Structures are given as C-alpha cells and as structure tokens.
Amino acid sequence: MQLSVVIPVFNEEESLVELHAQLEAVAAAHDYDLEIVFIDDGSTDDTWQVIDNLALRDPRVRGIRFRRNFGKAAALSAGFATIQSSIVMTMDGDLQDDPAEIPHFLARLGEGFDVVSGWKQVRHDPWHKVYPSRVFNWLVGRMTGVELHDHNCGMKCYRREVLKEVRLYGELHRFVPVLAAARGFKVGEIIVAHRPRKFGRSKYGVSRIVKGFLDLFTVWFLTGYGHRPQHALGTVGLVSFAIGLTGMVFLACMWVVTRMLPFVDAIHLHQTAMLYYALGALLLGGQLISIGFLAELITFHTGHGSDPFSVAERTNHLPAEESAAAGEPGSALDQPAIQEPSLPGRDAPARTDSSPNTLR
C-alpha cells in the first residue's frame, strides 16, 4: 500500500531521527510503500540539517524548508501539494504521536470513511491545555454538527480527494474534518495513544485558545454561509432593524399621545434612553444588511472558482477513446498517476457521519 506521511516540524531536531526509525519499522512490518514529507516551518535550531541528512540516507524522505515560521496550516498545505500517494497521514514531529497507530487509521479508513481523526482519550498535557480543549471540542461539535472528541489532534488520515477540495489557510488545519464534512465526505475517529513529550517543549500557549475560538466562528460562517452570506448577516440585520423600528414607532406614538392628553406629562425624546437604543438598533440593522449585499456581490463575482458542491462519482458510458478525446470527467485524462490502494468499503458513497463514531 502506498502511503504518504506529512509532518510539520518546528525546532524538533532531537526527535526526528527516532521518529523516522519508528516510521521505518511500521512500514517494514506492514509492507507500506512509504513516503515521508518533513516541512521545516522556520526552525531556528538544526532541524533542517537533520532532515537533510535523513533525505540523503533514505530516498523515501523529502524535505521542505520555509524561510520563516508560517504556521502549521501553511506547512500542511505545502506538504499536501507534493505528496504522491492517495492516502495521507498527518502527525506531529514531537514523538507524542505514535506511528504504531497508522495501521488502525488505515483499517478505519477502509470502513468507508474519507477522513479519520485521532482522539487522545488519555492526554499527557497540563490541565490548562486539557480542559479548554474539551470545552473547545464540545463547542465545535455543537456549532458544526461534526462531533469529534479531539479536533486538535494532529494525527489524522485522509483520502487524497479530500485534500483537493479543502483549502487551508490561517490556522484552519484543526478544522479539516469539519470542512471535509461540509463538502459531503464521511468523517470518523479512533482512540490513539498519546505519549509524554520526550524532547523540547510545547510550541502552543494560551493564545492558541483565543485563536481557536475565533477560527471556529470563521469555519461556522464559511461552512454554513460561505455561498450565501446575506442569509446570516441579513437575518441579524433584519431583526435588529425591526427592533429599532418598533422602538421608534412606539416613541413617536407616545410623543403624540402625551401631548394630546393634558393630564399626562409630555415626554421629551432627547431625554429618553430608549431613543438611543432604537437608533442604534436601526443603524446596526441597516449596516448588517448593507454588508450582506456587499458580501453577496463579492461572492457572485469571485466565487466561480469554488463549486458549492462535491461530486463523488459520475456515469461514463462513452468508449474510452471518445471519453479521453472529449476530456470527460472520469476519462483517462483525469486518472491519477498513482492508483488508489484497494481498501474495503472504498466504494461506499461519501457522506457526513457527525454522530458519535464507533471507536476501537
């Protein structure tokens, strides 16, 4: 079986030789045709020298070096752009992810899944990382419908077609299962071993929590309203506008009534707090609706390169020669250079499985 392993690294010089040896052992034990892609994300130690030496000794190792630290999503994108296999594993380079778990990922993928995410059920991390992560994972499941126990786990397995349709930028790497599910791919998970850190220290701090929640709202908007932004912005805008308009009408009626009835003290609108709340709601509603129209215009004029759907299969009844000449989807022109390895359940229709998954 052909398998690519993409590993972003940052200042991990001490762990890479041992990690490579463990990957070699797994590949030899299971007869994998292995490709290892290390992406040096702007390391300041001797990480690149270690990668270069490994590549000299082992032709299966490929290295990519960034000029500076661009982040994990950029590193994964660079690795995905160079892989040769149709099955891709991602993992961290700090030895906390165990390569011995790879066969379990492939077995789960063979059950008809397109993405398999790891779940570090027992974590060897400090409490200030574990508990916010649990809250974050629960919130992601509630907002997106993709209920995984550990969206932050770096150990994941993908079919190549998933990566062709999911675009990574910023820090959206942890949301690849969510983005894939939004395209109709089937997502599952398995429990994986999480080992204590052996070398160095964690590269993530408290700021990761804040960025993660902000990215969550971005993903929620992109997956739910990426091709119809007015549905989100316009709905909130209309509600706000309606509240403001109701308040203004009520105040206008009260102003007229208090001046028509001599036994009632007249109200002065400029002294009424409700006036300012109603004006604020009117302005906010009008702005959100206007922004929604602008977003729709931008989507209309720039969104032609991204289809709002994902095709799992096409019928093709033309002879092979005519199909290839016509450049029809599914013809010889569109066949990948490397054939998909035969996995059980591969022909099952791609769909989102957002319910709790069966775990090994």
C-alpha positions, 0 to 999 in steps of 0.5 A: 500500500502506498502511503504518504506521511506529512509532518510539520516540524518546528525546532524538533531536531532531537526527535526526528531521527527516532521518529523516522526509525519508528516510521521505518519499522511500521512500514517494514512490518506492514509492507507500506510503500512509504513516503515521508514529507518533513516541512521545516516551518522556520526552525531556528535550531538544526532541524533542517540539517537533520532532515537533510541528512535523513533525505540523503540516507533514505530516498523515501524522505523529502524535505521542505524548508520555509524561510520563516515560521508560517504556521502549521496550516501553511506547512500542511498545505505545502506538504499536501501539494507534493505528496504522491500517494492517495492516502495521507497521514498527518502527525506531529514531529514531537514523538507524542504521536505514535506511528504504531497507530497508522495501521488502525487509521488505515483499517478505519479508513477502509470502513468507508470513511474519507477522513479519520481523526485521532482522539487522545482519550488519555492526554499527557498535557497540563490541565490548562491545555486539557480542559479548554480543549474539551470545552473547545471540542464540545463547542465545535461539535455543537456549532458544526454538527461534526462531533469529534472528541479531539479536533486538535489532534494532529494525527489524522488520515485522509483520502487524497480527494479530500485534500483537493477540495479543502483549502487551508489557510490561517490556522484552519488545519484543526478544522479539516474534518469539519470542512471535509464534512461540509463538502459531503465526505464521511468523517470518523475517529479512533482512540490513539495513544498519546505519549509524554513529550520526550524532547523540547517543549510545547510550541502552543500557549494560551493564545492558541485558545483565543485563536481557536475560538475565533477560527471556529466562528470563521469555519461556522460562517464559511461552512454554513454561509460561505455561498450565501452570506446575506442569509446570516448577516441579513437575518441579524440585520433584519431583526435588529432593524425591526427592533429599532423600528418598533422602538421608534414607532412606539416613541413617536406614538407616545410623543403624540399621545402625551401631548394630546392628553393634558393630564399626562406629562409630555415626554421629551425624546432627547431625554429618553434612553430608549431613543438611543437604543432604537437608533442604534438598533436601526443603524446596526440593522441597516449596516448588517444588511448593507454588508450582506449585499456587499458580501453577496456581490463579492461572492457572485463575482469571485466565487466561480472558482469554488463549486458549492458542491462535491461530486463523488462519482459520475456515469461514463458510458462513452468508449474510452477513446471518445471519453479521453478525446472529449476530456470527460470527467472520469476519462483517462485524462483525469486518472491519477498517476498513482492508483488508489490502494484497494481498501474495503468499503472504498466504494461506499458513497461519501457522506457526513457521519457527525454522530458519535463514531464507533471507536476501537 
